[in-house]
Amino acid sequence: MEHLKIASDNYVAFTFFIGTMAMMAASVFFFFELGNTKPEWRTSILVSGLITFIAAVHYYYMRDYNLGTITPENLDGESPIFFRYVDWILTVPLMCVEFYLITKKAGAKINLLWKLIFASVIMLVTGYFGEAVYKGNAAIWGLVSGLAYFYIVYEVWMGDVAKLSKASSPSVQKAVNSLLKFVVIGWAIYPIGYLVGTADGQWYSFMANLGWNMDIIYNIGDAVNKIGFGLVIYSLSRTEK
Ligand SMILES: *C/C=C(C)/C=C/C=C(C)/C=C/C1=C(C)CCCC1(C)C
């Protein structure tokens, strides 16, 4: 247990550590701001805080798990794949809830929420299959996951969310537009991590030779997307009357 210390050149462990800190700080911020928030936006801010809080607890654990698996042969430690996906399966549907909540005034129906949650569960379960269960077929599972991802992009860009956004106030439109950027650009970080992490023996095996690390990519993605999403909602709650 002596080695549970982060070496200064261990970027994997470092991003787990800084991720834990960032998610904790963001949660404190969102929860404490609840009292300063107009009642109609409180649920949205609460959900922002829940997303970062759930991530903080998972990061605390994943940081520990990763450090505990470092050996002289494997200085990066192991990937906490299972808890990574447990985190995502809780937090990504909550991000879908944010879309529903902010378009509700314009008439969003519960059916929209279920469509988004269903697509996100398909995206994550198939991703988990490719990453952890049927690794030999990672390319196929990744493709199925990608299709579910594109469906979410479609709904936000051109589908129901986009239509509801057009019928919303300018500040909600602006927020949906920012969230769309997170979904298109920020969420696209994850498939890159997946390709790096599952490259062995696949047609994209060159991804394993780039010297990139899947966990660092996922950790960056999580910090950008979970905290970024929350801040978009936060700024919406400050501009909208
Ligand atoms: C807070 C966590 C978030 C926003 C996680 C998002 C995860 C994804 C958008 C993952 C997508 C994947 C694909 C599109 C294909 C390969 C497998 C995944 C699950 C990494």
The ligand as an SDF file (V2000), in Angstrom:
LIG
                    3D

 20 20  0  0  0  0  0  0  0  0999 V2000
  -20.6380   12.7100  -18.1310 C   0  0  0  0  0  0  0  0  0  0  0  0
  -20.4720   11.7240  -19.0870 C   0  0  0  0  0  0  0  0  0  0  0  0
  -20.7500   11.8440  -20.4270 C   0  0  0  0  0  0  0  0  0  0  0  0
  -21.2900   13.1130  -21.0240 C   0  0  0  0  0  0  0  0  0  0  0  0
  -20.4860   10.6920  -21.2330 C   0  0  0  0  0  0  0  0  0  0  0  0
  -20.7160   10.6130  -22.5430 C   0  0  0  0  0  0  0  0  0  0  0  0
  -20.3390    9.4540  -23.2410 C   0  0  0  0  0  0  0  0  0  0  0  0
  -20.4390    9.2810  -24.5920 C   0  0  0  0  0  0  0  0  0  0  0  0
  -21.0090   10.3240  -25.5040 C   0  0  0  0  0  0  0  0  0  0  0  0
  -19.9410    8.0270  -25.1210 C   0  0  0  0  0  0  0  0  0  0  0  0
  -20.0100    7.6520  -26.3980 C   0  0  0  0  0  0  0  0  0  0  0  0
  -19.4750    6.4400  -27.0230 C   0  0  0  0  0  0  0  0  0  0  0  0
  -19.5890    6.3670  -28.4130 C   0  0  0  0  0  0  0  0  0  0  0  0
  -20.3100    7.4170  -29.2100 C   0  0  0  0  0  0  0  0  0  0  0  0
  -19.0090    5.2500  -29.2080 C   0  0  0  0  0  0  0  0  0  0  0  0
  -18.0280    4.4310  -28.4500 C   0  0  0  0  0  0  0  0  0  0  0  0
  -18.5050    4.0960  -27.0780 C   0  0  0  0  0  0  0  0  0  0  0  0
  -18.8170    5.3240  -26.2150 C   0  0  0  0  0  0  0  0  0  0  0  0
  -19.7250    4.8160  -25.1110 C   0  0  0  0  0  0  0  0  0  0  0  0
  -17.4830    5.8100  -25.6010 C   0  0  0  0  0  0  0  0  0  0  0  0
  1  2  1  0
  2  3  2  0
  3  4  1  0
  3  5  1  0
  5  6  2  0
  6  7  1  0
  7  8  2  0
  8  9  1  0
  8 10  1  0
 10 11  2  0
 11 12  1  0
 12 13  2  0
 12 18  1  0
 13 14  1  0
 13 15  1  0
 15 16  1  0
 16 17  1  0
 17 18  1  0
 18 19  1  0
 18 20  1  0
M  END
$$$$
